[in-house]
Amino acid sequence: MASARFKTNRRLWSVISTVLFLVPWFIPLIGKSGEMPMYVYPVGIFTAADTVAALSGTAVGILFFGVPALLGGWVVQCVVVMLMQRKENSDHAA
């Protein structure tokens, strides 16, 4: 049995990944109500006196939010493309 080939929907993947990447930047750290949201770190690069801390906070945020966002976006995109392909095949068969 040959495995099915599915096309990658790059537009859908980029939209999903962008949403998954941006949302956590605006959510405060869980369990610490006094903490600032992560979006403060990139803004701090231009406004803070301690730019090294702002740069390191931004780099950590990009690493911890970016990689899972890309992988999660790809998985969700794969599921959507497979469901669309299945629907398309069932419409042709009917």
N, C-alpha and C positions, 0 to 999 in steps of 0.2 A: 504494500500500500504506500503510495507516494504521499509525502506531506504536502499540504496545501500552501500555496504562496499567496501572501497578502501584500498589497501595496501599502507603503507608509504614507499616512496623511500628515505631511510636515506642518501644514497650517494648523490643523487640530492639535498636533503635538505641541507646537510652540505656544498656542493659546492656553492649553491646559497647564503646561509647565510654568508659564509666566504667572498665571493665577496662583498655582501652588507655591511659587517662589515669593510672590509679593505679600500674600496674606500673613505669613508668620512675622513679617517685619512690623506689623501693626498690633500684634497681640503681646501684651505684657507677659513676662515670664510667669509660668504657672506656680502658684504657691507663694509668690512674693508680690503682694499688692503694691508695695512701695517702689518696685523696680520700674524703670523706664522701658517703653517699647524699643525694639531693635532699630527702628528707623532713626532714632536719635544719633546712633553712631555715625552713619554717613553724613548727616547734617553737621555733626561735631568736627568733621575734618576741616570744614571751612570756618567754624565759629569757636571751637574750643581752644583753650590754651594748651591742652595736652593732645596734640595731633597724633602722637604715636599710639596712645590708647584708643583714640577714635579709629585710626587705620587698622589696628589689630582687631578691634571689635567688629569692624566692617568685614575684614578678611575672614574672621571666624563665622560671621553670619552668612557670608556668601558660600563658604564651604559647607556649613551645616544645613543651609536651606537650599542651595543650588543643586547639589548632587542628588538628594532625595527628590527634589522637584522634577529634575530631568528624568530620573528613573520612574517615578510615579506617573508622570505625564506620558511616558512611553507606554507603560502598561495599560493605562486607561485608554489611550489612543488605539492600542492593539485590540482591546476588547470592543471598542466602538466600531472599528473597521471590520472585525470578524462578524459582529452582529449585522452591520450594514450589508456585508457580502452574503450572509445567510438569508437576509430578507430579500435581497436582489435575486438570489438563486431560486427562492421559493416563488417569487413573482413570475420568473421566467418559466418555471415548471407548471404553473397553473394555467 
